[in-house]
Amino acid sequence: MKDHAKIYHELKSLLANINEGIGKPMELFMEMNQTIHSNGALSSKTKTLIGLGIAVQTHCSECLTWHMKQCIDLGIKDEEIMETLSVAILMGGGPSVMYACQAYAALKQLRSDSGEYKDDMYL
């Protein structure tokens, strides 16, 4: 299995480099990201879960790691994450099952990395 905590920290570093190298376009993209993820008709939490589901369904490993960390940082419950994974599996079939397994591994690893690991019915 992948080391999702390491991947997340590497992504943060790479994003800082990309932000610096690209400049204004990335600044605008990050501003758009913050605007979209703020509470509106949908909560920030709901939008983050949508991002996680799309990451699993589109088979983007780095995206699912990133969105899983956001879920943890927002205090999203494991049950909500697992239900989101079930929707991604419904929409994406067998290949999404494999990425949902990666997302589950990311959940375990990132909860442990953040000191929030708990021995519940999913972990």
C-alpha positions as CSV (number, residue, x, y, z in Angstrom):
1,M,0.0,0.0,0.0
2,K,1.0,3.6,-0.6
3,D,2.2,5.8,2.2
4,H,-0.5,8.4,2.0
5,A,0.9,10.6,4.8
6,K,4.1,10.9,2.8
7,I,2.3,11.5,-0.4
8,Y,0.3,14.3,1.2
9,H,3.4,16.0,2.6
10,E,5.1,15.7,-0.8
11,L,2.1,17.2,-2.5
12,K,2.1,20.1,-0.2
13,S,5.7,20.8,-1.1
14,L,5.2,20.3,-4.8
15,L,2.2,22.6,-4.7
16,A,4.2,25.3,-3.0
17,N,6.8,25.0,-5.9
18,I,4.1,25.1,-8.5
19,N,2.5,28.1,-6.9
20,E,5.8,29.9,-6.9
21,G,6.7,28.9,-10.5
22,I,3.4,29.6,-12.1
23,G,2.5,32.7,-10.1
24,K,-0.7,34.6,-10.8
25,P,-2.6,31.7,-12.6
26,M,-2.1,29.4,-9.5
27,E,-3.0,32.3,-7.2
28,L,-6.3,32.7,-9.0
29,F,-6.9,28.9,-9.0
30,M,-6.3,28.7,-5.3
31,E,-8.6,31.7,-4.7
32,M,-11.3,29.9,-6.8
33,N,-10.7,26.8,-4.8
34,Q,-11.2,28.6,-1.5
35,T,-14.3,30.4,-2.8
36,I,-15.8,27.1,-4.0
37,H,-15.1,25.2,-0.8
38,S,-16.5,27.9,1.4
39,N,-20.0,27.3,2.9
40,G,-22.8,28.2,0.6
41,A,-25.9,26.3,-0.5
42,L,-23.7,23.2,0.2
43,S,-21.5,23.1,3.2
44,S,-17.7,22.9,3.0
45,K,-17.9,19.4,4.4
46,T,-20.3,18.3,1.7
47,K,-18.1,19.8,-1.0
48,T,-15.1,18.0,0.4
49,L,-16.9,14.7,0.4
50,I,-17.9,15.3,-3.2
51,G,-14.3,15.9,-4.1
52,L,-13.3,12.7,-2.4
53,G,-16.0,10.7,-4.3
54,I,-14.9,12.2,-7.6
55,A,-11.3,11.4,-6.9
56,V,-12.1,7.8,-6.3
57,Q,-14.4,7.5,-9.3
58,T,-11.9,9.2,-11.6
59,H,-9.1,7.0,-10.2
60,C,-6.8,9.9,-9.1
61,S,-4.6,8.5,-6.2
62,E,-3.1,11.8,-5.3
63,C,-6.5,13.6,-5.4
64,L,-8.0,11.0,-3.0
65,T,-5.1,11.4,-0.6
66,W,-5.5,15.2,-0.7
67,H,-9.3,15.1,-0.2
68,M,-9.0,12.5,2.5
69,K,-6.7,14.8,4.5
70,Q,-9.2,17.6,4.0
71,C,-12.0,15.3,5.3
72,I,-10.0,14.6,8.4
73,D,-9.0,18.2,9.0
74,L,-12.7,19.2,8.7
75,G,-13.7,16.5,11.3
76,I,-15.7,14.5,8.9
77,K,-16.8,11.2,10.5
78,D,-15.7,7.8,9.2
79,E,-19.3,6.8,8.5
80,E,-19.7,9.8,6.2
81,I,-16.5,9.0,4.4
82,M,-17.5,5.4,3.9
83,E,-20.9,6.4,2.6
84,T,-19.2,8.7,0.1
85,L,-17.0,5.8,-1.0
86,S,-20.1,3.7,-1.6
87,V,-21.5,6.3,-3.9
88,A,-18.2,6.5,-5.8
89,I,-18.3,2.7,-6.2
90,L,-21.9,2.8,-7.4
91,M,-20.9,5.3,-10.1
92,G,-17.6,3.8,-11.0
93,G,-18.0,0.1,-10.7
94,G,-15.1,-2.4,-10.1
95,P,-12.2,0.0,-10.8
96,S,-13.6,2.4,-8.2
97,V,-13.7,-0.4,-5.6
98,M,-9.9,-0.6,-6.0
99,Y,-9.5,3.2,-5.5
100,A,-12.0,3.1,-2.6
101,C,-9.6,0.5,-1.0
102,Q,-6.8,3.1,-1.5
103,A,-9.0,5.8,0.1
104,Y,-9.7,3.5,3.0
105,A,-5.9,2.9,3.5
106,A,-5.5,6.7,3.3
107,L,-8.1,7.2,5.9
108,K,-6.3,4.8,8.3
109,Q,-2.9,6.2,7.6
110,L,-3.8,9.9,7.7
111,R,-5.9,9.5,10.9
112,S,-2.9,7.8,12.5
113,D,-0.5,10.5,11.2
114,S,-2.7,13.3,12.6
115,G,-3.0,11.5,16.0
116,E,-6.7,11.0,15.5
117,Y,-6.6,7.3,14.9
118,K,-9.3,5.5,16.7
119,D,-10.3,1.8,16.8
120,D,-13.8,2.0,15.5
121,M,-15.8,-0.4,13.3
122,Y,-14.1,0.7,10.1
123,L,-10.5,1.0,11.1
